Amino acid sequence: MKFSFLLPLICGVSLFAPAQQAPSPAGDFVMEKNIAVPMRDGVTLRADVLRPPGTGAFPVLVYRTPYGKEPALEEYSTFRHAVEHGYAVVVQDVRGRYASGGEFRPYENEGRDGYDTIEWAARQPWSNGAIGTFGLSYPGAVQWLAAVENPPHLKAMVPAMTFSTGQNFFYAGGLWDMSWMEWIWDNIAPDIRSKRNLPGPKTPDEAIAAWSQAGPKMLNTLPLDQLEELRGIAPYYYDWLSHPFDDPWWDWCELRNKYGRVHAAVLNFSGWYDDNYGPEGATTNFTGLLRARAGASDPQTHLLIGPWVHGVVSTAKTKSGEREFGPTAAVDYDEIVLRWMDHYLRGTANGVENEKPVRYFVMGDDHWRDADAWPPASTAGSYYLVSPKVGEFHGALSTDAPRDKKAFASFVSDPAHPVVNSYSASGAHDYRDLAKRQDILTFDSSPLERDTEVSGPIRAQIYFACDCRDTDLWVRLLDVGPDGTAFNAMGPGLDVLRASYRNLKKGRQLLAPNRVYQLRLDNLITSNVFRKDHRIRIQVSATFFPNFSRNLQSGDLENSSARMQKANISIYTDRRRSSRIVLPIVPR
C-alpha cells in the first residue's frame, strides 16, 4: 500500500451545505456559517467566518481548503487561537468542494479564487483591510497561487510544506508522482461519489479501507492514463498525464519566475522529510524572494525547516519515521503562525524583527541553528564512487580521486520488477536491506574519523551508460550507523533524474545505447551530522517504486505506453569519468 503523503487526511466530513445562518455566539467568538463569497466568473464559494465578539474591525486570516471547512475547524486549533489573538478568520471550501459551487480542478483556479477571496475579506465591515493567509500543503499551495496574482490587501502569509514548481510536485526529476492516485482516492473521490451517487467508497474511512484492495492494482496499471478507477471522478488527472514533464503548459503552477509579483511578508515553512517538494519548495521560494527583494531594508521573508514529515501534527512530534530527534524537535505550529501575523499584520514588536531570517534543524546533532542566509557557508567535499569487484554490488566511497584508466560497475534494471520501497509512510527508515539487492549499487565510506555536518544543497555527478533509450537514475544518500542501520537523509524524489531530461532546456532527448553520459542531480538537500564512526552511503538504482513511476526503458513514456524492457546500466568510476557526490561540509 502506498501512503497518501501529499496532504493530511480529514475524516468525518459533512456532505451538505445548510443555508446561511445569522451570526450566533460560539463560546467567546461569533461564527457565521456558509457565507457567500462571489468569484469574478459568477461562481459562489462558501466560507465560515469566526470573529471576536463586538462590532470592531479586525485583521483577517484566510484559510482555503479542499478537505471541508467543518472538519478543518474541528481538527485544528489555529482558528480558535487566532480569534483569541483578535483576528477574524475566514475558512473556505475551495471551488467545487463541499459547500462551494463550481467545478473542482485541483490548484488550477486557486490563484484567481484566492485573490477574489482575499479582496472580498478586505471589504467586509468586520475587517480592517489587513489580510494574512496560512495553511499547510494544499492550503499552503493556494496561498502562493493567490500571492503571485498580487492581491493588494495581502500583507502576510505562512505557506507550509508546499511547492515551488510543478516540475517537483506533479513530477520529480521527470518521473510521475504516483501518490496523486491515492490522494484523489482518499481525499477527493468520496465526496464526488456521494454528490453524484456513484458506486464506490463515499467516505474517507471507506476509501482508506478500500485502498488496500484497489491500490496495488491502480499503482501497477500501465499505461498510467489507462487507469479506470478515477475516470469520471477526476478528469483533471488524465489531463495532467497528457502533459509531460517539460510541457510549458505547467507554467500556471510555476512560482520560480513570479517572485517579483509577491509583496506580502512570507514565512517559508517545511520539514526535511516533507517528501520531495517541501524542503526544495521552502528553500527555493525563500531564496527567490530574497533575489526579488534585493536592497530592501527588511526583505520580509524567513525560512524555517524542521526534522518533520508532512502535516501539522508532525511538527509537534520528536520522531520522523523511525528516527528520534529529541525534545527540541517539536514546535508549536499555532504560535509560529500567529507570531508572524502579529508582527506583519498588527505591527507588534514581538521579537520577529530581531530574529535571523533562517532557522533550521540539524539532524544528528539534534539542535536548531539560526543563520543569516541559506545555504550556510560550507566547503565542497567530493566523495568518489569506487566500483566493487566484478560480479559484486557493494563498492566504496573515497575522498581520493580515482586513478584507474577504466573502471565501472553494472547492474540490470527490470521495470517489471522494480526496486520497491517497503515503507508506506514518509520519514526516516532503515533501508539496510536494499544493499542486498543486485539491481542496486551501494557505495560506503570508511567509518568517519570525526563528526561531519552536511547542510545545504547536494550535487551528484554520475557517468553512466545503458543499452536502452531511456532510464532513471536514483542517487540516494543514507547515514549508516555502527549497528548497521541505514537511514535515508531526505525523502525520495529529490534524489532522482530521468536521463532523457538531462538537459531540460533542450527538452526530452533519448539516449544512444551504450554511449556514456554525464548526469547531474542538483535537487538533493538536507541538514545532517554524520557522527564519528558512521558511514556515508550512496545507493544507485533505476527505480524506487511505488513512490514514483517506472521508466519503461524502451524510450516510451509510461503516461501513454506499457512497452518496457530490461536494461544493463553501467556506472563509471575511473579518473576520466569520476562519478561522485559533492557534499556541503559545514565547519564545526
C-alpha positions as CSV (number, residue, x, y, z in Angstrom):
1,M,0.0,0.0,0.0
2,K,1.2,3.5,-0.8
3,F,0.9,6.2,1.9
4,S,-1.1,9.3,0.8
5,F,1.7,11.7,1.9
6,L,0.8,14.7,-0.2
7,L,-1.8,16.0,2.1
8,P,-3.3,15.2,5.6
9,L,-6.4,13.1,5.5
10,I,-9.6,14.6,7.1
11,C,-12.4,12.4,8.1
12,G,-16.0,12.8,9.3
13,V,-16.9,15.3,6.6
14,S,-20.4,16.9,6.4
15,L,-21.7,16.4,2.9
16,F,-24.5,19.0,3.0
17,A,-24.5,22.8,3.0
18,P,-27.1,24.5,5.2
19,A,-28.4,27.9,4.3
20,Q,-26.6,30.9,5.6
21,Q,-27.2,31.4,9.3
22,A,-27.4,34.6,11.3
23,P,-24.4,35.4,13.4
24,S,-24.5,33.3,16.6
25,P,-22.3,33.2,19.6
26,A,-20.0,30.2,19.9
27,G,-18.2,30.5,23.2
28,D,-16.0,33.6,23.2
29,F,-16.4,34.2,19.5
30,V,-19.0,34.8,16.8
31,M,-19.4,32.3,13.9
32,E,-21.3,32.9,10.7
33,K,-21.8,29.8,8.6
34,N,-21.7,29.3,4.8
35,I,-21.3,33.0,3.9
36,A,-21.5,33.5,0.1
37,V,-18.2,34.7,-1.4
38,P,-18.7,35.7,-5.1
39,M,-16.0,35.0,-7.6
40,R,-15.4,37.1,-10.7
41,D,-16.9,34.5,-13.0
42,G,-20.2,34.3,-11.1
43,V,-19.4,31.1,-9.1
44,T,-20.2,31.3,-5.4
45,L,-17.8,29.9,-2.8
46,R,-18.9,29.3,0.8
47,A,-17.0,30.2,3.9
48,D,-17.4,30.1,7.7
49,V,-16.4,33.3,9.4
50,L,-15.1,33.4,13.0
51,R,-14.5,36.7,14.7
52,P,-14.2,38.1,18.2
53,P,-17.4,39.4,19.8
54,G,-18.4,43.0,19.3
55,T,-18.5,45.3,16.3
56,G,-14.9,46.2,15.7
57,A,-12.9,45.8,12.6
58,F,-10.1,43.2,12.8
59,P,-7.2,41.9,10.8
60,V,-8.3,38.8,8.9
61,L,-6.7,35.4,8.3
62,V,-7.9,33.4,5.3
63,Y,-7.7,29.6,5.1
64,R,-8.8,27.8,2.0
65,T,-9.2,24.0,1.9
66,P,-10.4,21.2,-0.4
67,Y,-11.0,18.9,2.6
68,G,-14.0,20.6,4.1
69,K,-14.1,23.7,6.3
70,E,-16.2,22.0,9.0
71,P,-13.7,19.2,9.7
72,A,-10.9,21.7,9.5
73,L,-12.5,23.7,12.2
74,E,-12.8,20.6,14.4
75,E,-9.3,19.3,13.8
76,Y,-7.1,22.4,14.0
77,S,-6.7,24.7,17.0
78,T,-5.2,27.5,15.0
79,F,-8.6,29.1,14.2
80,R,-9.6,29.4,17.9
81,H,-6.2,30.7,18.8
82,A,-6.4,33.3,16.0
83,V,-9.7,34.6,17.3
84,E,-8.3,34.8,20.8
85,H,-5.5,36.9,19.4
86,G,-8.1,39.3,17.9
87,Y,-8.3,38.1,14.3
88,A,-11.3,37.4,12.2
89,V,-10.9,34.1,10.4
90,V,-12.3,33.1,7.0
91,V,-12.4,29.3,6.5
92,Q,-13.5,28.5,2.9
93,D,-14.2,25.4,0.8
94,V,-12.4,25.8,-2.5
95,R,-14.2,25.8,-5.8
96,G,-16.2,22.6,-6.3
97,R,-15.6,21.2,-2.8
98,Y,-18.4,20.6,-0.2
99,A,-20.4,23.8,0.2
100,S,-18.8,25.7,-2.6
101,G,-20.0,25.9,-6.2
102,G,-18.2,25.4,-9.4
103,E,-16.0,22.5,-10.7
104,F,-13.1,21.3,-8.7
105,R,-9.8,21.2,-10.7
106,P,-7.0,20.9,-8.2
107,Y,-4.9,24.1,-8.0
108,E,-5.9,25.4,-11.4
109,N,-8.4,28.0,-10.1
110,E,-6.8,28.8,-6.8
111,G,-4.9,31.9,-8.0
112,R,-8.0,33.8,-9.1
113,D,-10.2,32.5,-6.5
114,G,-7.7,33.2,-3.7
115,Y,-7.3,36.8,-5.0
116,D,-11.1,37.3,-5.0
117,T,-11.5,35.8,-1.6
118,I,-8.7,38.0,-0.1
119,E,-10.1,41.1,-1.6
120,W,-13.7,40.2,-0.5
121,A,-12.4,39.7,3.1
122,A,-10.8,43.1,3.0
123,R,-14.1,44.8,2.2
124,Q,-16.2,43.3,5.0
125,P,-17.4,45.5,7.9
126,W,-15.6,43.3,10.4
127,S,-12.3,43.6,8.5
128,N,-9.7,46.4,8.9
129,G,-8.3,45.5,5.4
130,A,-5.1,43.8,6.6
131,I,-5.2,40.2,5.3
132,G,-3.0,37.2,6.1
133,T,-3.1,33.6,4.9
134,F,-1.9,30.4,6.4
135,G,-2.2,26.6,5.9
136,L,-0.2,23.5,5.1
137,S,0.1,21.5,1.9
138,Y,-2.9,22.3,-0.4
139,P,-3.9,25.2,1.9
140,G,-0.3,26.2,1.6
141,A,-0.2,26.0,-2.2
142,V,-3.4,28.1,-2.6
143,Q,-1.6,30.9,-0.8
144,W,1.3,31.0,-3.3
145,L,-1.0,30.7,-6.3
146,A,-3.0,33.7,-5.0
147,A,0.1,35.7,-3.9
148,V,1.6,35.7,-7.4
149,E,-1.7,37.4,-8.6
150,N,-0.7,40.2,-6.2
151,P,-3.9,40.9,-4.2
152,P,-3.4,44.5,-2.8
153,H,-4.6,43.6,0.7
154,L,-2.5,40.5,1.3
155,K,0.1,41.6,3.8
156,A,1.4,38.3,5.3
157,M,1.4,34.6,4.7
158,V,2.7,31.3,6.1
159,P,2.7,28.7,3.3
160,A,3.8,25.5,4.9
161,M,5.1,22.3,3.3
162,T,4.3,23.2,-0.3
163,F,6.0,23.5,-3.7
164,S,7.9,26.0,-5.9
165,T,7.3,24.3,-9.2
166,G,5.1,21.7,-10.8
167,Q,8.3,20.0,-12.0
168,N,8.9,19.0,-8.4
169,F,5.3,18.4,-7.4
170,F,3.4,16.6,-10.1
171,Y,6.6,15.2,-11.4
172,A,10.1,14.8,-9.7
173,G,13.1,14.8,-12.0
174,G,10.8,13.8,-14.9
175,L,9.1,10.9,-13.1
176,W,5.4,11.0,-12.3
177,D,4.5,11.2,-8.7
178,M,2.4,8.2,-8.0
179,S,0.9,9.5,-4.8
180,W,-1.6,11.6,-6.7
181,M,-3.7,8.4,-7.2
182,E,-4.2,7.8,-3.6
183,W,-4.6,11.5,-2.8
184,I,-7.6,11.6,-5.1
185,W,-8.9,8.2,-4.0
186,D,-8.8,9.0,-0.3
187,N,-9.4,12.8,-0.1
188,I,-11.3,13.8,-3.2
189,A,-13.3,10.9,-4.7
190,P,-15.6,10.1,-1.8
191,D,-17.3,13.5,-1.8
192,I,-17.7,13.3,-5.6
193,R,-19.2,9.8,-5.4
194,S,-21.6,10.9,-2.7
195,K,-22.8,14.0,-4.6
196,R,-23.3,12.1,-7.8
197,N,-24.4,8.8,-6.3
198,L,-21.6,6.9,-8.0
199,P,-20.5,3.4,-7.0
200,G,-17.5,3.1,-4.7
201,P,-16.4,4.4,-1.3
202,K,-18.3,7.5,-0.2
203,T,-16.5,8.5,2.9
204,P,-12.8,8.9,3.6
205,D,-12.9,6.0,6.0
206,E,-14.4,3.7,3.4
207,A,-11.9,4.9,0.8
208,I,-8.9,4.1,3.1
209,A,-10.3,0.6,3.8
210,A,-10.9,0.0,0.1
211,W,-7.4,1.2,-0.9
212,S,-5.8,-1.9,0.5
213,Q,-7.5,-3.9,-2.3
214,A,-7.8,-1.3,-5.1
215,G,-4.4,0.4,-4.5
216,P,-1.9,-2.2,-5.7
217,K,-3.9,-2.7,-8.9
218,M,-4.1,1.0,-9.6
219,L,-0.4,1.6,-8.9
220,N,0.6,-1.2,-11.3
221,T,-1.6,0.0,-14.1
222,L,0.2,0.7,-17.4
223,P,-0.1,3.0,-19.3
224,L,-0.8,5.4,-16.5
225,D,-3.6,7.1,-18.5
226,Q,-5.4,3.8,-18.7
227,L,-6.3,3.9,-15.0
228,E,-10.1,3.3,-14.9
229,E,-10.8,3.7,-11.2
230,L,-10.6,7.5,-11.4
231,R,-12.3,8.0,-14.7
232,G,-15.4,10.1,-14.4
233,I,-14.3,11.2,-11.0
234,A,-11.1,13.1,-11.7
235,P,-10.9,14.1,-15.4
236,Y,-8.1,16.6,-14.5
237,Y,-5.8,13.6,-13.6
238,Y,-5.9,12.4,-17.2
239,D,-5.3,16.0,-18.4
240,W,-2.2,16.2,-16.2
241,L,-0.9,12.9,-17.6
242,S,-1.3,14.3,-21.2
243,H,1.3,17.0,-20.4
244,P,4.8,15.6,-20.0
245,F,7.4,17.0,-17.6
246,D,8.8,19.6,-20.0
247,D,5.5,20.9,-21.3
248,P,5.2,24.7,-21.0
249,W,1.5,24.1,-20.1
250,W,2.7,23.6,-16.5
251,D,3.7,27.3,-16.2
252,W,0.3,28.0,-14.4
253,C,1.8,26.4,-11.3
254,E,5.3,27.7,-11.7
255,L,6.4,30.1,-9.0
256,R,10.1,30.4,-9.7
257,N,9.6,33.1,-12.3
258,K,7.0,35.1,-10.4
259,Y,8.5,36.2,-7.1
260,G,8.6,39.8,-8.1
261,R,4.8,39.8,-8.1
262,V,4.6,38.9,-4.4
263,H,4.7,41.7,-1.9
264,A,3.4,40.0,1.3
265,A,5.7,39.0,4.2
266,V,6.3,35.3,3.7
267,L,7.4,32.7,6.3
268,N,8.6,29.6,4.3
269,F,8.0,26.5,6.5
270,S,8.8,22.9,5.8
271,G,10.4,19.7,7.0
272,W,13.4,17.7,5.9
273,Y,11.2,14.6,5.4
274,D,8.4,16.5,3.8
275,D,8.7,14.3,0.7
276,N,10.3,15.7,-2.5
277,Y,8.7,19.1,-2.8
278,G,8.6,20.5,0.7
279,P,12.2,21.3,1.6
280,E,13.0,22.2,-2.0
281,G,9.9,24.4,-2.2
282,A,10.7,26.3,1.0
283,T,14.4,27.0,0.2
284,T,13.7,27.9,-3.4
285,N,10.9,30.2,-2.6
286,F,12.9,31.8,0.2
287,T,16.0,32.5,-1.9
288,G,13.8,33.6,-4.9
289,L,12.0,36.2,-2.7
290,L,15.4,37.5,-1.5
291,R,16.6,38.0,-5.0
292,A,13.4,39.7,-6.0
293,R,13.6,42.0,-2.9
294,A,17.3,42.7,-3.1
295,G,18.2,46.0,-1.4
296,A,15.1,46.1,0.8
297,S,15.9,47.0,4.4
298,D,13.6,44.2,5.5
299,P,13.0,41.6,2.8
300,Q,10.1,40.3,4.9
301,T,10.8,36.6,4.3
302,H,12.1,33.9,6.7
303,L,12.9,30.2,6.3
304,L,12.0,27.6,8.9
305,I,12.8,23.8,8.3
306,G,12.5,21.1,11.0
307,P,13.0,17.3,11.0
308,W,9.4,16.6,10.3
309,V,7.3,14.6,7.8
310,H,4.2,16.1,6.1
311,G,1.5,17.6,8.2
312,V,0.7,19.9,11.1
313,V,0.6,17.0,13.5
314,S,4.2,16.1,12.7
315,T,5.5,19.5,13.9
316,A,4.6,18.6,17.5
317,K,6.4,15.3,17.3
318,T,10.1,14.5,18.0
319,K,10.2,11.5,15.7
320,S,10.1,11.1,11.9
321,G,9.6,7.6,10.8
322,E,12.0,5.5,12.9
323,R,14.4,8.3,13.8
324,E,14.2,10.2,17.1
325,F,15.4,13.8,17.2
326,G,14.9,14.8,20.8
327,P,12.6,17.2,22.7
328,T,13.6,20.4,20.9
329,A,12.4,19.0,17.5
330,A,8.8,19.7,18.4
331,V,7.4,23.2,17.9
332,D,4.1,25.0,18.4
333,Y,2.7,25.5,14.9
334,D,-0.1,27.9,16.0
335,E,2.4,30.1,17.9
336,I,4.7,30.2,14.8
337,V,1.9,31.3,12.5
338,L,0.4,33.9,14.9
339,R,3.8,35.5,15.8
340,W,4.4,36.1,12.2
341,M,0.9,37.5,11.7
342,D,1.1,39.7,14.8
343,H,4.3,41.3,13.6
344,Y,3.3,41.9,10.0
345,L,-0.4,42.5,10.3
346,R,-0.5,44.3,13.7
347,G,3.0,45.8,13.8
348,T,3.7,44.1,17.1
349,A,7.3,44.2,18.2
350,N,7.3,40.6,19.4
351,G,10.9,39.6,18.5
352,V,10.4,38.6,14.9
353,E,12.1,41.8,13.9
354,N,15.3,40.7,15.8
355,E,15.4,37.1,14.6
356,K,17.8,35.8,12.0
357,P,15.9,35.1,8.8
358,V,16.9,31.4,8.7
359,R,16.2,28.7,11.3
360,Y,16.8,25.0,10.5
361,F,17.2,21.8,12.5
362,V,20.5,20.0,12.2
363,M,19.7,16.3,12.3
364,G,22.2,14.0,14.1
365,D,23.2,16.9,16.3
366,D,19.5,17.4,17.0
367,H,19.5,21.1,17.6
368,W,18.3,24.3,15.9
369,R,20.6,26.7,14.2
370,D,19.9,30.3,13.4
371,A,21.6,31.8,10.3
372,D,21.7,35.0,8.3
373,A,21.5,33.1,5.0
374,W,20.7,29.9,3.2
375,P,22.6,27.8,2.5
376,P,25.1,28.1,5.3
377,A,28.8,28.6,4.5
378,S,30.4,25.3,3.6
379,T,33.2,23.6,1.8
380,A,32.5,21.3,-1.1
381,G,33.5,17.8,-0.2
382,S,33.7,15.3,-3.0
383,Y,33.1,11.6,-2.3
384,Y,34.1,9.5,-5.3
385,L,32.3,6.2,-6.2
386,V,34.7,3.2,-6.2
387,S,33.5,0.2,-8.1
388,P,33.1,-3.1,-6.4
389,K,34.8,-6.2,-7.6
390,V,33.4,-7.8,-10.8
391,G,30.1,-9.6,-10.0
392,E,29.6,-7.7,-6.7
393,F,27.3,-4.8,-6.0
394,H,28.9,-3.2,-2.9
395,G,31.6,-0.7,-3.5
396,A,33.2,2.2,-1.6
397,L,33.2,6.0,-1.3
398,S,36.5,7.7,-1.2
399,T,37.7,11.3,-0.9
400,D,40.6,10.4,-3.2
401,A,40.1,11.0,-6.9
402,P,40.2,7.7,-8.9
403,R,43.4,6.8,-10.8
404,D,42.1,3.8,-12.8
405,K,42.0,4.4,-16.6
406,K,38.8,2.4,-16.9
407,A,36.5,1.3,-14.1
408,F,32.8,0.7,-13.9
409,A,30.1,-1.3,-12.1
410,S,27.0,-2.7,-13.7
411,F,23.5,-3.9,-12.8
412,V,20.4,-4.9,-14.6
413,S,17.2,-2.9,-14.2
414,D,13.9,-4.5,-14.9
415,P,10.9,-2.1,-14.7
416,A,8.6,-5.2,-14.4
417,H,10.3,-6.0,-11.1
418,P,11.4,-2.6,-9.7
419,V,13.1,-1.7,-6.5
420,V,10.2,-1.4,-4.1
421,N,10.1,0.9,-1.1
422,S,9.0,-1.4,1.7
423,Y,7.8,1.6,3.8
424,S,4.4,3.0,3.2
425,A,4.9,6.2,5.3
426,S,7.2,9.1,4.9
427,G,10.2,9.8,7.2
428,A,13.5,8.3,8.1
429,H,13.6,4.5,7.7
430,D,16.2,1.8,8.0
431,Y,17.0,0.7,4.4
432,R,19.9,-1.6,5.2
433,D,18.2,-4.5,3.3
434,L,18.4,-2.7,0.0
435,A,22.2,-3.3,0.0
436,K,21.4,-7.0,-0.6
437,R,19.8,-6.4,-4.0
438,Q,21.5,-6.9,-7.3
439,D,19.7,-4.1,-9.0
440,I,21.2,-1.5,-6.7
441,L,24.8,-0.4,-6.4
442,T,25.9,0.5,-2.9
443,F,28.9,2.7,-2.0
444,D,30.0,3.2,1.6
445,S,32.7,5.5,3.0
446,S,35.1,4.3,5.7
447,P,33.9,4.9,9.2
448,L,34.2,8.7,9.7
449,E,37.0,9.8,12.0
450,R,35.0,12.9,13.2
451,D,31.5,14.2,13.1
452,T,30.8,15.6,9.6
453,E,28.0,18.1,9.1
454,V,26.3,18.2,5.7
455,S,23.9,21.2,5.4
456,G,22.6,22.6,2.2
457,P,22.2,21.6,-1.5
458,I,24.0,18.4,-2.6
459,R,25.2,17.6,-6.1
460,A,25.6,14.2,-7.7
461,Q,27.6,13.9,-10.8
462,I,27.3,10.4,-12.3
463,Y,28.8,9.0,-15.5
464,F,26.7,6.1,-16.9
465,A,25.7,4.1,-19.9
466,C,22.9,1.8,-20.7
467,D,21.8,-0.4,-23.5
468,C,18.4,1.3,-23.7
469,R,16.8,4.5,-24.9
470,D,16.0,6.0,-21.5
471,T,16.3,5.2,-17.8
472,D,16.1,6.9,-14.4
473,L,18.9,7.4,-12.0
474,W,18.3,7.4,-8.3
475,V,21.2,8.5,-6.2
476,R,20.2,8.1,-2.5
477,L,22.1,9.4,0.5
478,L,22.0,7.4,3.7
479,D,23.5,7.6,7.2
480,V,24.8,4.2,8.2
481,G,25.3,3.7,12.0
482,P,27.8,1.3,13.6
483,D,24.9,-1.0,14.2
484,G,24.2,-1.3,10.5
485,T,21.1,0.9,10.4
486,A,20.9,2.9,7.2
487,F,18.6,5.9,7.5
488,N,17.7,8.0,4.4
489,A,18.8,11.6,4.8
490,M,15.8,13.0,2.8
491,G,12.5,12.0,1.3
492,P,12.5,10.2,-2.1
493,G,12.1,12.4,-5.2
494,L,14.8,14.9,-4.6
495,D,17.4,12.3,-5.5
496,V,16.3,11.2,-9.0
497,L,16.7,12.3,-12.6
498,R,15.3,10.9,-15.8
499,A,18.2,10.5,-18.2
500,S,16.2,11.9,-21.2
501,Y,15.7,15.1,-19.2
502,R,19.4,15.6,-18.5
503,N,19.3,19.0,-20.2
504,L,15.8,20.3,-19.7
505,K,16.3,23.4,-21.8
506,K,16.7,21.1,-24.8
507,G,13.6,19.1,-24.0
508,R,13.4,15.4,-23.9
509,Q,16.4,13.6,-25.6
510,L,16.5,9.9,-25.8
511,L,19.8,8.1,-25.2
512,A,22.1,6.4,-27.7
513,P,22.5,2.9,-26.4
514,N,25.9,2.2,-24.7
515,R,27.1,5.8,-25.0
516,V,28.5,7.3,-21.8
517,Y,26.6,10.3,-20.5
518,Q,27.1,12.6,-17.5
519,L,24.0,13.2,-15.3
520,R,23.9,16.0,-12.8
521,L,21.4,15.8,-9.9
522,D,21.1,19.1,-8.2
523,N,17.9,18.9,-6.1
524,L,19.3,16.9,-3.2
525,I,19.1,18.8,0.1
526,T,19.4,18.1,3.8
527,S,21.0,19.1,7.1
528,N,22.5,16.1,8.9
529,V,25.5,15.4,11.0
530,F,27.1,12.0,10.1
531,R,28.5,11.1,13.5
532,K,32.0,9.7,14.2
533,D,32.2,6.0,13.3
534,H,29.2,6.3,11.0
535,R,29.5,5.8,7.3
536,I,28.1,7.9,4.4
537,R,26.3,5.6,1.9
538,I,25.3,6.3,-1.7
539,Q,22.9,3.9,-3.4
540,V,22.3,4.0,-7.1
541,S,19.3,2.3,-8.8
542,A,17.0,2.9,-11.7
543,T,13.7,2.5,-9.9
544,F,12.1,3.3,-6.5
545,F,8.5,2.2,-6.7
546,P,5.7,2.9,-6.0
547,N,6.6,6.4,-4.8
548,F,7.3,7.4,-8.4
549,S,6.6,5.9,-11.8
550,R,8.8,3.4,-13.5
551,N,10.8,4.3,-16.6
552,L,9.9,1.7,-19.2
553,Q,13.4,1.9,-20.6
554,S,12.1,1.4,-24.1
555,G,12.0,5.1,-24.9
556,D,8.2,5.3,-24.5
557,L,6.7,7.4,-21.7
558,E,4.8,5.4,-19.1
559,N,2.0,8.0,-19.3
560,S,0.8,6.5,-22.6
561,S,2.7,3.2,-23.1
562,A,3.3,-0.1,-21.4
563,R,6.2,-1.3,-23.6
564,M,9.0,-2.0,-21.3
565,Q,12.4,-3.6,-21.4
566,K,15.2,-4.7,-19.2
567,A,18.4,-2.6,-19.3
568,N,22.1,-3.1,-18.4
569,I,23.3,0.0,-16.7
570,S,26.9,0.8,-16.0
571,I,28.2,3.5,-13.6
572,Y,31.7,4.7,-14.4
573,T,34.3,5.4,-11.7
574,D,37.6,6.0,-13.4
575,R,39.8,9.1,-13.5
576,R,38.3,10.5,-16.7
577,R,34.7,9.6,-15.7
578,S,34.8,10.0,-12.0
579,S,31.3,9.6,-10.6
580,R,30.9,11.5,-7.3
581,I,28.6,13.1,-4.8
582,V,29.6,16.6,-3.7
583,L,28.5,17.3,-0.1
584,P,28.4,20.8,1.5
585,I,30.6,20.3,4.6
586,V,29.9,22.8,7.3
587,P,32.9,23.7,9.5
588,R,32.5,22.6,13.1
